[in-house]
Structure formats: C-alpha cells, structure tokens
Amino acid sequence: MGTWIRESHRTYTITLVFYRFNPDGSVLGLQKSKGTRTLSADENSFTGAVNGQITDAAGNILARTCLTDTGSRVSW
C-alpha cells in the first residue's frame, strides 16, 4: 500500500509499505520505502529514486535499500 503526493507538475513523493510473510503465513516484517517519481512529458512512464528499510516483525532494521526504478502505463 502507499501514497503519491504531488510536489510539482510531474514530480511526486511516494511512500510505500509492503508486508512480508513467512511461508506459514506468519508476519516476517515490513519493507518501507520513500522516494520521488517523475512522470514523462506524455505521462505514460516514470523514473524514480527510492530509499527504504527492511524490518523484522519486532521493528528491528535488517537492511537498508537504495534503488532507481522505472515504469510505464499498461494499455490493453
């Protein structure tokens, strides 16, 4: 789940939270990410930079992440 907040014409701040589970269905922890995404001029794709952290079920930080991402609109 997450949010996108518009910062300027085509730039957004994102916050994402992913729940992580063990194979038996018990909670393993969370992955929390924050970053920015910029839409292309035609608004059919984006590029972004994201920082995050992976925690166990008790909230202890297991790892920190730093990545870039891209995406494009799906058309049917």
C-alpha positions in Angstrom: 0.0 0.0 0.0 1.2 3.5 -0.4 0.6 7.2 -1.3 1.7 9.5 -4.0 1.8 13.3 -3.1 2.2 15.8 -6.0 5.2 18.1 -5.4 5.2 19.9 -8.8 3.8 19.5 -12.3 5.1 15.9 -12.9 7.0 15.1 -9.7 5.6 13.1 -6.8 6.8 12.0 -3.4 6.0 8.3 -2.8 5.7 6.3 0.4 5.2 2.5 0.2 4.8 -0.2 2.8 5.0 -3.9 1.9 4.0 -6.5 4.5 6.3 -9.6 4.3 5.2 -13.1 5.4 6.8 -16.4 6.1 5.7 -19.5 4.1 3.4 -20.5 7.0 1.6 -17.1 6.8 3.1 -15.6 9.9 4.3 -12.0 9.7 8.0 -11.8 8.8 8.2 -8.0 8.9 7.8 -4.9 6.7 9.5 -3.1 3.9 9.1 0.6 4.0 10.2 2.9 1.1 10.2 6.6 0.4 11.3 8.4 -2.7 10.4 10.5 -5.7 8.9 9.7 -9.1 8.9 12.0 -12.1 6.3 11.4 -14.9 7.4 11.7 -18.5 6.1 14.6 -20.7 3.3 12.3 -22.1 2.6 11.0 -18.6 2.8 7.4 -19.8 6.0 6.4 -17.9 8.1 7.4 -14.9 11.5 7.3 -13.4 12.3 7.4 -9.7 14.7 7.1 -6.8 13.7 5.2 -3.7 15.3 4.7 -0.2 13.9 2.2 2.2 14.4 -0.2 5.0 13.5 -3.9 5.7 12.5 -4.7 9.3 11.6 -7.8 11.2 8.3 -8.3 13.0 9.7 -6.5 16.1 10.7 -3.5 14.1 14.4 -4.1 14.1 16.1 -2.8 10.9 17.6 -5.7 8.9 18.7 -3.9 5.8 18.6 -0.5 4.1 17.8 -0.2 0.4 18.6 2.4 -2.3 17.4 2.0 -5.8 16.2 3.6 -9.0 13.0 2.4 -10.7 11.1 2.9 -13.9 7.6 2.1 -15.0 5.2 2.5 -17.9 1.4 2.7 -18.3 -0.2 -0.6 -19.2 -2.5 -0.4 -22.2 -4.9 -3.1 -23.2 
